[in-house]
Amino acid sequence: MNGDKKTIAIIGNPNSGKTTLFNRLTGSNQHVGNWPGVTVDRKTGHICHDGAGIDIVDLPGIYSLSPYTQEEIIAREFVLSDELDGILNIVDAANIERNLYLTLQLVALGLPMVVALGFMDDVRAQGIEIDCEEMSARLGVPVVPISAKKGENMHDLLDALAHGMRAPAQQPAYLHGVGAAIRRASGLLRPLPLRACSLPFYAAKLLEGDKAMWEQMDRRGMPQKIREELNTIAAGMQSHANQTDKEMVLADALYDYIEELVRASYRRPAVHKATVTERIDRIVLHRVWALPIFAFFMFLMFWCTFGPFGSWLGDGMEYLIQEVLSPAIRGLLTTAQAAPWMIGLVCDGVIGGVGGVLSFLPQIVILFFFLSVLEDTGYLARVAFIMDTLLRRIGLSGKSFVPMLMGFGCTTPAVMAARTMENDDDRRMTIMLTPFMSCGAKLPVYALVAGALFGENQGLIVISLYVLGILVGIAAGFILKKTVFKGVSSGFVLELPTYRMPSFKGTVLNMWQKAKDFITRAGTVIFLMSVVIWLLQNFTPTLAVAQDAGESILGVFGTAIAPVFGPLGFGNWQESVALLTGLVAKEAVVSTMSVLYGAGGDSAVLSGLLGSVFTPLTGYSFLVFTLLYMPCMSAFATIKREMGGWRWAFGAAAFQTGLAYLAALAVYQIGSLLL
């Protein structure tokens, strides 16, 4: 604790309403960083209530404090650190048994704690009654019923966080000899340099054979005598419970206590009435209608993104950049008597490149709006369930669909999401297939080329690319399963969250975060790329001013590699260079084309120029290659880290680019024969 300010971690299961509660408590007063050594977001927020200053740290959603995933490792390290003063545990009151498993592990930490029972509006709608006082007495910490979405009981929760947090007076009385074993083991650990209040947690983890915890004790100099006594206690606990698996003994004890707690404080109606979630699932998970419903939602999303509304917003953004911002800056530079090359660099290079990408920002926001709504309602989890049967045929499971689905947003976090998969072959195969799912950064390229060549049908063309990416991913899965990954895939267990209306505030915050990431990339990576491309286009290899773009450094280099793409239908050096810059960031393909073709960031001008360079067939071939070739450097570096070496990373890049070349070759050559 720092003076009167304390640090509290908000922790809970995935889909427990943790993010909604965090946003409700902190509002816009948030900071997003990274946890040390990893790229998992660390969100922090500050609140001040009744004279108390509180820093809220939003931990990743986890099911337990066992270090199986990166998120669980992060959460466990933080709750065991000296940085923490207390815990806010958010519990989904409609699925309380599963959520309380984590709660009991948090109670064992012995820290001041408050339990927030979330989704109380859903609980009441189901006719469930909860005795919060009884639950609080049995857990030993305050229990506050809330609805974060509606703001219900937020003042009571803030009062508890500011002044009512307390550490549990005693640990739960677990059965099967587990409670006595934990108490004895805690006594043995007292001489070690451990946080005294958390000894029950350390004891429980050592008794269940937690490998990471034993390694930590070794680093802290645990005497051999204590190690032997702990093993003796664990053996006695196993014998008492008639179990050979120590971890199962602990888990059984926790769930038995949860069952007793729920029986005493949780009352369900005598007659079960079908919930809204169950009624909706009868339709959206129907064996006949599930896939058509999913296809309809995807069609609606892309029609809104690329249809009249999305195009109107995009045109408005382009007008602001080209008709307002660019002339104003050009006028200022001219008035200041700036050198012609400086005016060209700023207006044609920077504004032309960055502006060409930013003009597609509205469509990016619309796409992420739909993805956010589908995720917050709980439907995306159903899509993973629906796709399980299809993925089984290529040796994967519905669990692989979660990272693949994230790949439609950004490949980098999607690749990281695969780390939750237990089977190494499944994880590596999922990582290699995820880049085939078209990320949001490719959207400006699709919108530009499809808009230039296919007019009113651009929406259908873009949909076809997304579908093609999925189909190529399936075909690639068959190839990999028959050649590289021949093992048996793991099983698939998925929690289907309750359907809930997404909150307006949460959706807007999510859209703003995505838009901010896109703008940040445009203002950094795309800015630098635009400057470099302009300079390389305007100077020859001898550093003289190029009289013709073909004589420039880019022109010479692009001309050298252009024949490689000739069989695909686009053998111009400008397209070759644009694809290379796409390795830095996919959006850079648009900015590079804008600079190389001298469009000055005006997408209408660039569209007209592309219409004279591409035919519909060569343009579609170009889009297919853009869709499938290796991802950007950020994603490539993540693939290297997650797959465990450069050999896997370069192998994946070669596999993806090779398939991209073959697919684009097939499109152009077969199309040339048919058209």
C-alpha positions in Angstrom: 0.0 0.0 0.0 1.3 3.5 -0.9 0.1 5.9 1.7 -3.8 6.1 1.6 -3.9 4.5 -1.8 -4.3 0.7 -2.2 -4.0 -1.7 -5.1 -6.8 -4.1 -5.7 -6.8 -6.9 -8.3 -10.1 -7.7 -10.0 -10.1 -11.4 -10.8 -12.7 -13.9 -12.1 -13.5 -16.6 -14.7 -13.8 -15.8 -18.4 -17.3 -14.5 -19.2 -18.0 -13.6 -15.6 -18.6 -9.9 -16.4 -15.1 -8.9 -15.2 -14.4 -6.4 -18.1 -17.9 -4.8 -17.8 -17.3 -4.3 -14.0 -13.8 -2.9 -14.6 -15.2 -0.5 -17.2 -18.1 0.5 -14.9 -15.7 1.2 -11.9 -13.0 3.0 -13.8 -14.8 4.5 -16.8 -12.3 6.2 -19.1 -9.7 6.5 -16.4 -7.7 3.5 -17.6 -4.2 2.7 -18.8 -3.4 -0.3 -21.0 0.1 -1.7 -20.9 1.7 -5.1 -21.0 2.7 -7.6 -18.3 6.5 -7.8 -18.0 7.9 -10.3 -20.5 4.7 -11.0 -22.3 2.3 -9.3 -24.6 -0.9 -9.9 -22.6 -2.6 -6.6 -21.9 -2.3 -5.2 -18.3 -5.2 -2.9 -17.7 -5.1 -0.5 -14.7 -7.6 2.1 -13.6 -8.0 4.5 -10.7 -11.0 5.3 -8.6 -11.5 7.6 -5.7 -14.4 6.9 -3.3 -15.2 8.4 0.0 -11.7 9.8 0.5 -10.0 6.4 -0.5 -7.8 6.2 -3.6 -7.8 2.8 -5.2 -5.8 1.4 -8.2 -7.7 -1.4 -9.9 -5.7 -4.0 -11.9 -7.7 -6.1 -14.3 -6.2 -9.6 -14.3 -6.8 -11.9 -17.3 -9.8 -14.2 -17.0 -8.9 -17.6 -15.4 -10.6 -20.6 -14.0 -8.0 -21.4 -11.3 -4.6 -20.4 -9.9 -2.9 -23.5 -11.4 -0.1 -22.3 -13.8 -1.3 -24.1 -16.9 -1.8 -21.0 -19.2 0.1 -17.7 -19.6 -3.0 -15.9 -18.1 -3.0 -18.2 -15.0 0.8 -17.7 -14.6 0.4 -13.9 -14.7 -2.5 -13.9 -12.3 -0.8 -16.2 -9.8 2.5 -14.2 -9.8 0.6 -11.0 -9.2 -1.6 -12.2 -6.4 1.5 -13.6 -4.6 3.4 -10.3 -5.1 3.8 -7.6 -2.5 2.3 -5.1 -4.9 -1.3 -6.3 -4.0 -3.3 -5.0 -1.1 -6.6 -6.8 -1.8 -8.8 -8.8 -4.2 -12.1 -8.1 -5.9 -13.5 -11.5 -7.0 -16.2 -11.2 -9.6 -18.5 -14.3 -9.7 -21.1 -15.2 -12.3 -24.0 -15.8 -9.9 -25.9 -17.7 -12.6 -23.1 -20.3 -12.8 -22.0 -20.1 -9.2 -20.6 -23.6 -8.6 -17.9 -23.4 -11.3 -17.0 -19.8 -10.3 -16.6 -20.6 -6.6 -13.7 -22.9 -7.3 -11.5 -19.9 -8.0 -13.0 -18.0 -5.1 -11.9 -20.7 -2.6 -8.4 -20.6 -4.0 -8.4 -16.8 -3.5 -9.7 -17.1 0.0 -6.7 -19.4 0.8 -4.4 -16.4 0.0 -5.7 -14.8 3.2 -5.7 -11.2 1.7 -8.5 -8.6 2.3 -11.2 -9.5 -0.2 -14.6 -8.7 -1.5 -16.8 -11.1 -3.6 -19.1 -9.4 -6.1 -22.0 -11.6 -7.3 -22.5 -10.5 -10.8 -25.5 -10.8 -13.2 -28.0 -10.6 -10.4 -30.6 -9.4 -12.9 -30.2 -12.8 -14.7 -30.4 -14.6 -11.4 -33.7 -13.0 -10.4 -35.1 -13.6 -13.9 -34.5 -17.3 -13.3 -36.3 -17.3 -10.0 -33.0 -17.9 -8.0 -32.6 -16.6 -4.5 -29.2 -16.0 -2.9 -28.6 -15.5 0.8 -25.6 -13.2 0.6 -25.2 -13.0 4.4 -24.9 -16.8 4.7 -22.5 -17.0 1.8 -20.4 -14.2 3.4 -20.3 -16.0 6.7 -19.1 -19.2 5.2 -16.5 -17.6 2.9 -15.4 -15.2 5.7 -15.4 -12.1 3.4 -18.0 -9.5 2.3 -20.3 -10.6 -0.5 -22.1 -7.9 -2.6 -24.8 -8.7 -5.2 -24.4 -6.4 -8.3 -25.3 -6.0 -11.9 -22.4 -4.2 -13.6 -24.3 -3.8 -16.8 -27.1 -1.9 -15.1 -24.9 -0.2 -12.4 -26.9 -2.0 -9.7 -25.3 -1.8 -6.1 -22.2 -0.1 -7.4 -22.2 2.3 -4.4 -22.3 -0.6 -2.0 -19.5 -2.3 -3.8 -17.4 0.9 -3.7 -18.1 1.2 0.0 -16.8 -2.4 0.5 -13.7 -1.8 -1.5 -12.9 1.5 0.2 -13.6 0.5 3.8 -15.2 -2.9 4.1 -12.6 -5.3 2.8 -11.4 -7.9 5.3 -9.2 -11.0 5.2 -11.0 -14.3 6.0 -10.9 -15.0 9.8 -10.3 -18.7 9.1 -10.0 -21.1 6.2 -12.9 -23.4 5.2 -13.3 -26.7 7.0 -12.6 -29.0 4.0 -13.5 -32.7 4.3 -11.5 -35.9 3.4 -8.8 -34.9 5.8 -7.8 -32.0 3.4 -8.5 -29.2 5.9 -6.3 -30.8 8.6 -3.6 -31.6 6.1 -3.5 -27.9 4.9 -3.3 -26.7 8.5 -0.4 -29.0 9.3 1.5 -28.1 6.1 1.0 -24.4 6.8 2.6 -24.8 10.1 5.7 -26.5 8.5 6.0 -23.5 6.1 6.2 -20.8 8.8 10.0 -20.7 8.9 10.2 -20.0 5.2 10.3 -16.4 3.8 6.7 -16.5 2.6 3.7 -14.2 3.2 2.2 -15.4 6.4 -1.4 -14.9 5.5 -1.0 -16.9 2.3 0.5 -20.0 3.9 -2.7 -22.1 3.3 -2.5 -21.4 -0.4 1.2 -22.4 -0.6 0.4 -25.5 1.5 -2.5 -26.6 -0.7 -0.5 -26.2 -3.9 2.5 -28.2 -2.5 0.2 -31.0 -1.2 -1.4 -31.3 -4.7 2.0 -31.6 -6.3 2.1 -28.3 -8.1 5.4 -28.5 -9.9 5.9 -24.7 -10.3 5.3 -24.2 -6.6 7.8 -27.0 -5.6 10.4 -25.3 -7.8 9.7 -22.0 -6.1 10.2 -23.5 -2.7 13.5 -25.0 -3.9 14.7 -21.6 -4.9 13.7 -20.3 -1.5 15.8 -22.9 0.2 13.2 -25.3 1.6 15.0 -27.8 4.0 14.9 -31.4 3.0 13.2 -32.3 6.3 10.2 -30.0 5.5 10.0 -31.5 2.0 9.8 -35.1 3.5 7.2 -34.1 6.1 5.1 -32.5 3.4 5.2 -35.6 1.3 4.2 -37.7 4.3 1.2 -35.4 4.9 0.2 -35.6 1.2 0.4 -39.4 1.3 -1.7 -39.5 4.4 -4.3 -37.2 2.8 -4.4 -39.5 -0.3 -4.9 -42.6 2.0 -7.7 -40.9 3.9 -9.5 -40.0 0.7 -8.7 -43.4 -0.9 -7.4 -41.5 -4.0 -4.1 -41.9 -5.9 -4.3 -38.5 -7.6 -3.3 -35.7 -5.1 -4.7 -33.0 -7.3 -8.1 -34.7 -7.4 -8.1 -35.0 -3.6 -7.9 -31.3 -3.3 -10.4 -30.6 -6.1 -12.9 -33.0 -4.6 -12.6 -31.3 -1.2 -13.2 -27.9 -2.8 -16.2 -29.0 -4.7 -17.7 -30.8 -1.7 -17.4 -27.5 0.2 -18.9 -25.6 -2.7 -21.8 -28.0 -2.8 -22.4 -27.5 0.9 -22.1 -23.7 0.6 -24.6 -23.6 -2.3 -27.0 -25.8 -0.5 -27.0 -23.4 2.4 -27.2 -20.1 0.5 -28.5 -20.7 -3.0 -32.2 -21.6 -3.8 -33.4 -22.5 -7.2 -37.1 -22.7 -8.1 -38.7 -26.1 -7.6 -39.9 -26.3 -11.2 -37.2 -25.6 -13.9 -38.3 -23.1 -16.5 -36.4 -22.9 -19.8 -34.2 -19.9 -19.8 -33.8 -17.4 -22.6 -30.4 -18.9 -23.4 -31.8 -22.4 -23.7 -34.6 -21.2 -26.0 -32.2 -19.3 -28.2 -29.8 -22.3 -28.3 -32.5 -24.5 -29.6 -32.4 -22.4 -32.8 -28.8 -21.2 -33.2 -27.4 -24.6 -32.4 -29.9 -26.6 -34.4 -28.2 -29.3 -36.5 -29.8 -27.9 -39.7 -30.1 -24.2 -39.1 -26.8 -23.5 -37.2 -24.6 -22.9 -40.2 -27.1 -20.9 -42.3 -27.7 -18.6 -39.3 -24.0 -18.1 -38.9 -23.6 -17.4 -42.6 -26.5 -14.9 -42.4 -24.7 -13.0 -39.5 -21.5 -12.9 -41.5 -23.3 -11.6 -44.6 -25.0 -8.9 -42.6 -21.7 -7.9 -41.0 -19.9 -7.5 -44.4 -22.9 -5.9 -46.1 -23.0 -3.2 -43.4 -19.2 -2.8 -43.6 -18.9 -2.5 -47.4 -22.5 -1.5 -48.4 -23.9 2.0 -48.8 -23.5 3.0 -45.1 -19.8 1.9 -44.8 -19.0 3.5 -48.2 -20.7 6.8 -47.2 -18.6 7.0 -44.0 -15.4 6.1 -45.9 -16.1 8.8 -48.5 -16.7 11.3 -45.7 -13.3 10.4 -44.1 -11.6 10.7 -47.5 -13.2 14.1 -48.1 -11.8 15.4 -44.7 -8.3 14.2 -45.6 -8.1 15.1 -49.3 -10.3 18.2 -49.5 -9.7 19.8 -46.1 -6.5 18.6 -44.4 -4.2 18.1 -47.4 -4.9 21.5 -49.2 -4.6 23.3 -45.8 -1.2 21.8 -45.1 0.0 22.4 -48.7 -1.1 26.0 -48.4 0.7 26.4 -45.1 3.9 24.9 -46.5 3.7 27.1 -49.7 3.1 30.2 -47.6 6.2 29.3 -45.5 8.1 28.9 -48.8 9.1 25.3 -48.0 11.2 23.5 -50.6 9.2 21.7 -53.3 10.7 18.3 -52.2 9.5 19.0 -48.6 5.9 19.8 -49.9 6.0 16.6 -51.9 7.2 14.5 -49.0 4.6 15.8 -46.6 1.6 16.0 -48.9 2.3 13.2 -51.4 4.3 10.9 -49.1 3.0 11.3 -45.6 -0.6 12.5 -46.1 -0.9 10.4 -49.3 0.3 7.2 -47.5 -1.2 7.7 -44.0 -4.4 9.3 -45.4 -4.9 6.5 -47.9 -5.1 4.0 -44.9 -7.1 6.3 -42.6 -9.8 6.7 -45.2 -10.8 3.1 -44.4 -11.0 3.7 -40.6 -14.9 3.9 -40.6 -15.2 0.4 -42.2 -12.7 -1.0 -39.7 -14.8 0.4 -36.8 -18.0 -1.0 -38.3 -16.4 -4.5 -38.6 -15.1 -4.5 -35.0 -18.5 -3.2 -33.8 -20.1 -6.4 -35.1 -17.4 -8.6 -33.8 -17.7 -7.0 -30.4 -21.5 -7.4 -30.3 -21.2 -11.1 -31.4 -18.6 -11.7 -28.7 -20.4 -9.9 -25.9 -23.7 -11.6 -26.5 -22.1 -15.0 -26.2 -22.7 -16.1 -29.8 -19.1 -16.4 -30.8 -18.6 -19.2 -28.3 -21.5 -21.0 -30.0 -19.7 -20.6 -33.4 -16.7 -22.5 -32.0 -19.1 -25.3 -30.9 -20.7 -25.4 -34.3 -17.4 -25.6 -36.1 -16.1 -28.4 -33.9 -17.5 -31.1 -36.2 -15.9 -29.5 -39.3 -12.5 -29.0 -37.6 -12.6 -32.6 -36.4 -12.3 -33.7 -40.0 -8.9 -32.1 -40.3 -7.7 -33.3 -37.0 -8.4 -30.3 -34.8 -11.2 -29.3 -32.5 -13.5 -26.4 -31.8 -10.9 -25.1 -29.4 -8.8 -24.2 -32.5 -11.6 -22.1 -33.9 -11.3 -19.5 -31.0 -7.8 -18.3 -32.1 -8.8 -18.6 -35.8 -11.8 -16.4 -35.1 -9.6 -13.9 -33.4 -7.5 -14.0 -36.5 -10.2 -12.1 -38.3 -9.3 -9.2 -36.0 -5.5 -9.4 -35.7 -3.2 -12.4 -36.3 -0.7 -11.5 -33.4 -3.1 -12.0 -30.4 -4.8 -14.9 -32.3 -1.5 -16.8 -32.4 -1.0 -16.0 -28.7 -4.5 -17.4 -27.9 -3.4 -20.8 -29.2 -1.1 -21.2 -26.2 -4.1 -22.4 -24.1 -4.2 -25.6 -26.1 -2.6 -28.5 -24.3 -1.6 -30.6 -27.3 1.6 -29.3 -28.9 0.7 -30.6 -32.4 -2.7 -29.1 -32.2 -1.3 -25.8 -31.0 1.4 -25.6 -33.8 -1.1 -26.6 -36.5 -3.6 -24.0 -35.3 -0.8 -21.3 -35.4 0.1 -22.3 -38.9 -3.6 -22.1 -40.1 -4.6 -18.9 -38.2 -2.9 -16.5 -40.7 -5.3 -17.8 -43.4 -8.1 -16.1 -41.6 -8.1 -12.6 -43.0 -7.0 -10.0 -40.4 -8.5 -6.6 -40.2 -5.3 -5.0 -41.5 -6.0 -6.5 -45.0 -9.4 -4.9 -45.1 -8.2 -1.6 -46.6 -6.5 -3.5 -49.4 -9.7 -5.4 -50.2 -11.8 -2.3 -50.1 -9.4 -0.4 -52.4 -9.0 -3.0 -55.1 -12.5 -4.4 -55.0 -14.0 -0.9 -55.0 -11.8 0.0 -58.0 -12.6 -3.1 -60.1 -15.9 -4.6 -59.0 -18.1 -1.5 -58.1 -21.4 -2.5 -56.5 -20.2 -6.1 -56.2 -17.3 -5.3 -54.0 -19.1 -6.6 -50.9 -19.5 -10.0 -52.5 -15.9 -10.0 -53.6 -14.7 -9.3 -50.0 -17.0 -12.0 -48.6 -15.5 -14.5 -51.1 -12.0 -13.7 -49.9 -13.0 -14.4 -46.3 -14.7 -17.7 -47.3 -11.7 -18.6 -49.5 -9.3 -18.0 -46.5 -11.4 -20.5 -44.5 -11.5 -23.0 -47.3 -7.7 -22.8 -47.8 -7.2 -23.2 -44.1 -9.3 -26.4 -44.2 -7.3 -27.7 -47.2 -4.0 -26.8 -45.5 -5.2 -28.6 -42.4 -5.7 -31.8 -44.3 -2.2 -31.4 -45.8 -0.6 -30.8 -42.4 -2.4 -33.5 -40.7 -1.3 -36.1 -43.3 2.3 -34.9 -43.3 3.6 -32.9 -40.4 1.1 -33.5 -37.5 0.0 -37.1 -37.5 -0.8 -37.4 -33.8 -4.3 -37.7 -32.3 -5.9 -34.4 -31.5 -7.1 -33.5 -28.0 -10.7 -33.4 -26.8 -12.8 -30.3 -26.7 -14.6 -28.9 -23.7 -16.2 -25.4 -24.1 -18.3 -23.3 -21.7 -21.3 -21.7 -23.4 -21.9 -18.4 -21.6 -25.4 -17.1 -21.0 -26.7 -14.8 -23.7 -26.6 -11.2 -22.6 -27.3 -7.8 -24.1 -24.0 -6.1 -24.8 -23.6 -2.8 -22.9 -23.4 0.3 -25.0 -20.5 1.7 -23.0 -18.5 -1.6 -23.2 -19.1 -1.8 -27.0 -18.0 1.8 -27.5 -14.9 1.3 -25.4 -14.0 -1.8 -27.4 -14.5 0.0 -30.7 -12.4 3.0 -29.4 -9.6 0.7 -28.4 -9.6 -1.0 -31.8 -9.7 2.4 -33.6 -6.9 3.8 -31.4 -4.7 0.8 -32.3 -5.4 1.3 -36.0 -4.7 5.1 -35.8 -1.5 4.4 -33.7 -0.3 2.0 -36.4 -1.1 4.5 -39.1 0.7 7.2 -37.2 3.9 5.2 -36.6 4.5 2.2 -38.9 2.6 3.5 -41.9 4.0 7.0 -41.4 7.6 5.7 -41.5 6.8 3.4 -44.4 5.3 6.3 -46.4 8.4 8.5 -45.8 10.8 5.7 -46.8 8.7 4.7 -49.8 8.6 8.3 -51.0 12.3 8.7 -50.6 13.2 5.4 -52.3 10.8 6.3 -55.2 12.3 9.8 -55.8 16.0 8.9 -55.7 18.1 6.6 -57.9 20.6 4.0 -56.6 23.3 6.7 -57.1 21.2 9.1 -54.8 20.4 11.4 -57.7 16.9 12.7 -58.1 14.9 10.2 -60.2 13.4 11.7 -63.4 11.2 8.7 -63.8 9.9 6.3 -61.1 11.2 3.4 -63.0 14.8 4.7 -62.5 14.3 5.0 -58.7 15.7 2.6 -56.1 12.2 1.0 -55.7 11.8 0.9 -59.5 15.0 -0.9 -60.0 14.4 -3.4 -57.2 10.8 -3.9 -58.1 11.6 -4.5 -61.7 14.0 -7.2 -60.6 11.5 -9.2 -58.6 8.4 -8.4 -60.8 8.9 -11.4 -63.1 8.2 -13.7 -60.1 4.6 -12.4 -60.0 4.2 -12.4 -63.8 2.5 -15.9 -63.9 0.0 -14.5 -61.3 -1.1 -11.7 -63.6 0.4 -8.7 -61.9 4.0 -8.3 -63.0 4.3 -4.5 -62.5 7.1 -3.4 -60.1 4.7 -1.2 -58.1 2.6 -4.2 -57.0 5.7 -6.2 -56.2 7.0 -3.5 -54.0 3.6 -3.0 -52.3 3.5 -6.7 -51.4 6.9 -6.5 -49.8 6.0 -3.5 -47.7 3.0 -5.5 -46.6 5.4 -7.7 -44.7 5.9 -4.8 -42.3 2.1 -4.0 -42.0 -0.6 -5.2 -44.4 -2.1 -1.7 -44.4 1.2 -0.5 -46.0 0.1 -2.1 -49.3 -2.4 0.7 -49.7 -0.1 3.5 -48.6 2.7 2.2 -50.9 0.4 2.1 -53.9 -0.9 5.6 -53.2 2.7 6.9 -53.1 4.0 4.9 -56.0 1.1 5.8 -58.3 1.2 9.5 -57.2 -2.4 9.4 -56.0 -1.7 11.8 -53.1 -3.9 9.7 -50.7 -7.0 10.3 -52.9 -8.6 6.8 -53.1 -10.8 7.9 -56.0 -7.7 8.8 -58.0 -5.9 5.7 -56.9 -9.0 3.6 -57.8 -9.0 5.0 -61.3 -5.3 4.3 -61.7 -5.7 0.7 -60.5 -8.6 0.3 -63.0 -6.1 0.9 -65.8 -3.5 -1.4 -64.3 -5.6 -4.4 -63.2 -8.3 -6.3 -64.9 -11.0 -7.9 -62.6 -9.1 -11.3 -63.0 -5.6 -10.0 -62.2 -7.0 -7.8 -59.4 -8.7 -10.8 -57.8 -5.5 -12.8 -58.2 -3.7 -10.0 -56.4 -6.2 -10.0 -53.6 -5.9 -13.8 -53.2 -2.2 -13.6 -52.8 -2.6 -10.7 -50.3 -5.1 -12.8 -48.4 -2.9 -15.9 -48.0 0.8 -14.9 -48.0 2.8 -14.8 -44.8 1.6 -12.3 -42.1 3.3 -9.1 -41.0 6.5 -9.0 -39.0 4.7 -8.6 -35.7 2.8 -11.8 -36.2 5.8 -13.6 -37.6 7.8 -12.8 -34.5 4.9 -14.0 -32.3 4.8 -17.2 -34.4 8.5 -17.7 -33.8 8.1 -17.3 -30.0 5.0 -19.4 -29.7 6.2 -22.3 -31.9 9.6 -22.4 -30.2 12.2 -21.5 -32.9 13.1 -20.0 -36.2 12.8 -23.3 -38.0 9.1 -23.5 -37.3 8.6 -19.8 -38.0 10.3 -19.8 -41.4 8.6 -23.1 -42.2 5.2 -21.6 -41.5 6.0 -18.5 -43.6 7.2 -20.6 -46.5 4.1 -22.9 -46.3 1.7 -19.9 -46.2 3.5 -18.0 -49.0 3.8 -21.1 -51.1 0.0 -21.8 -50.8 -0.7 -18.1 -51.6 1.4 -18.3 -54.8 -0.3 -21.6 -55.9 -3.8 -20.3 -55.2 -3.2 -17.0 -57.0 -1.6 -18.9 -59.9 -4.6 -21.2 -60.1 -7.0 -18.2 -60.1 -5.3 -16.4 -62.9 -4.4 -19.3 -65.1 -7.7 -21.1 -64.9 -9.5 -17.8 -65.1 -7.6 -16.9 -68.3 -8.7 -20.2 -69.9 -12.4 -19.7 -69.0 -12.7 -15.9 -69.7 
